[in-house]
Amino acid sequence: MLPIRWCSKEELLSKYVARFKDLHGADTGLPDSEIPGHKKTIFNVFGYEPPQGSAAVNPVGDDAKATISPRPGFSIGFLKAKPGNGPVLHNHDTNETFIPMQGTWRFVWEAGPAHDEFVDLGPYDTISFPPGIPRRFECLTPPETYEEGLLLAVNEGNSPYSEAMPGVIELIKQFKKGDLPTLNGAIMMTTATGGFGG
C-alpha cells in the first residue's frame, strides 16, 4: 500500500501551485541571449534549481528559483519569444519535450551532417527530442494581438547539460561579453548542475 500524506489547502497553495501571472522570467541567462534572432525569456516553474557559482551557466537567471521546488527528476518551464527568435542549435544529454501553448513554432534538428529537417507546430502539438539530437526552435507567429509566442518545455533529469553546436560557436563569441563557459572545447549552454528550455 502506498503511503498517504495529508496536505492542507494552505500548504498545497503555498508550495505546489504556480500561477503564470506571478512567474518571473529571465532573458539574459544563456550564452546566446544577446544575439539577434535568439532573444527569449525563460520562466522557471517546477523541478529546476538554478546552479550556483561563478562557473555555472544559469538559463533562468540568478533570481528565478522554481516556483514549485521538489526534485522530481524532470523540470517544467515556459519560454516566450518574438517571431524569428529562439535558441541557437544545441544538444542535450537528456530528453527535451516542447508543447507550443500560443503561436506557431518551428523546430529544427540535424538529421545528418549538413542536413537539417524541420516541423512547424501549433498550440498543444508536442515534440520530444531524445538525447544527442542537435536541435533549435523559434517562434514563427504569435497569436493574434500578442507580440510573442509561448512554449512549454519539459526536461528530463534534475541536472541536464547542454552545449552549443560547433557551427554556432563563432556567432556566440561575437556577441557574448567576457569568458564563455567551455568543456572539452564546447560552449556550455547549461552546466552539469542544471539547465532547461534552451
N, C-alpha and C positions, 0 to 999 in steps of 0.2 A: 504494500500500500504506500502511495506517495505521501510524504509529509504535508501537513496543512499549516499554512502561516496566515494568521489573521492580520488584516490591514485596515486601519481606519480610513475614512474618506479624506481626512486632513493629511495623513501620511501619503496616501496614493496621489492626491493632487499636488502635494508639495515636492515629492521625489520622482514621480513616474508619469507626469503629464508635461508635454512641451507644447506650448501654444505658439503657432507660427509667428504671430504678430510680436511676440516677445523675444524671438531669436535675434542674436547679434551676429552679423556676418563679418567676414574679413576678405579684403580684396588685394592684400599685399603679401600673403604667406608663401606663395610658391615662386621659384626662381623665374618663371615665365610671366609673372603678374604684370610687369611693366611693358611688355611687348605689345604693340598694336596688333589687334586680332586675337589676343589671348587674355584679355581682361575679363575677370569674372569675380563673383562674390560667392564664398563658400560659407554655409551655415552648418554648424556642428549641433547635432540633435542628440545622438544616442551612442554610447559604447566606446567612443574615441576620446581618450585623454591626451591633450597636446603634449608633445615631447618637451623636455626641459634641457637647458644647457646651451652653451654657445655654438656647439656643432650641430644642434638639432635643426631640422627643416620642419616648420610648423605650418601646414597648409591652411589652417583655420585662424591664424593669428594668435598672439600670445594671450589674449584675454577671452578667447572663445571656448571656454570649457563646455563640455557636453551638458545640455540641459538635463538629460536623464543619464546617469553615470554608472550603471553596473558594467562589468567587463564580461559581456556575454559571448565573445568570440566573433562578433561582427559589429559593424558600425553603420549608422544611418545619418545622412546629411542631405542638404539641398544645395544646388548650385544655380545661380542666376547669371545670365549673360545677355548682352545685346546681340543682335544679328551679326554674324561673322566672327564671333568670339567664342573661345573655349581653350582648353589646354593644348600645349604642343604635343607632338607624337611622343608617347611614353609607354613604359612597360611596367607591369606589376608582378610581384611574386605571389599574389593572391587573386582570387576571383573578384571581379568588379561588375556590378549589375546596375543598370540605369533604367528609370521609368520617366519619360517626359510627362510633366504634370500640366505645363502650359506651353503652347507654341509647338513648332516643328523643329526637330533636332536632326543633324546629320552625324552619323557615327562612321568613322573611317578606320580601317585596320589594314595592316600589311598581310596580304595573302601569300606573299613570296618576295624574294629580292626585287626591289624596284617595281612591285606590283601591289597597288592599293585597291581595295574594294570599299564600297560604302552602302549604307542603307539609311533612308530618311524615315523617321518615326514621329508619330504624333502622340497626343495625350493618351496615357495609360498603356501604350505599347511598351514592350520590355525587351532589353538586350542584355546579355550576360557574357562578359569576356573571361575565358579561362586564363589562368596564369600564363605569362610568356607571350601572349599575343600583343604586339605593338598596336596601340590604339590612340585615337584622339576623337574629339567631338566638338561640335559648335552649334550654336543656336542659328537656325535659318530664318525663322519668322516668329515673333512673339504673338500672343493672342491679340485680337483687336483691342484697342485702347491701352495697351501696355507697351513699354519700351523694351522689356526683357522677357526672355523665356525662363521657365523654371523646370528644373530637373531633379529627380530624387535619385540619390546614389546610395548603394549598399555595398560595403566592402567586407570581405571575409577577413577574419583574424583580428586580434587586438592590436597588432603592430605591423601592419602591411608596409612594405618597402616598394618604392617606385623610382625609376630613373628615366631621364630624358634619352631619347634615341639619338645615336651618333649624328644623324643628319640635321638636328636642330641645335647642337651644342654651340656652334659659332653664332647662331642667332641669339641665343640666351646670353652669351658673353658680351655681345654688343650692347645689351640693354641693362644687364644686372650690374649693380654697383657693388664693389668690394669683392671679397673672396667667394667663390662658389663651392658649395659642399660637394666633394667628389669621393668616389670609392672605386678603386681599380680603374681610374680614368673616366668613369661615367659620372655625369652630373646627377646628383640625387635630387629627385623631386620631393620625396619624403624620406625621412630616415628610418632606420630599423626600429626606432622607438615610436613609430606611428605615422599615420597619414591616410587620407582618403579623398575621394572626389576630384581627382586630378592627377 
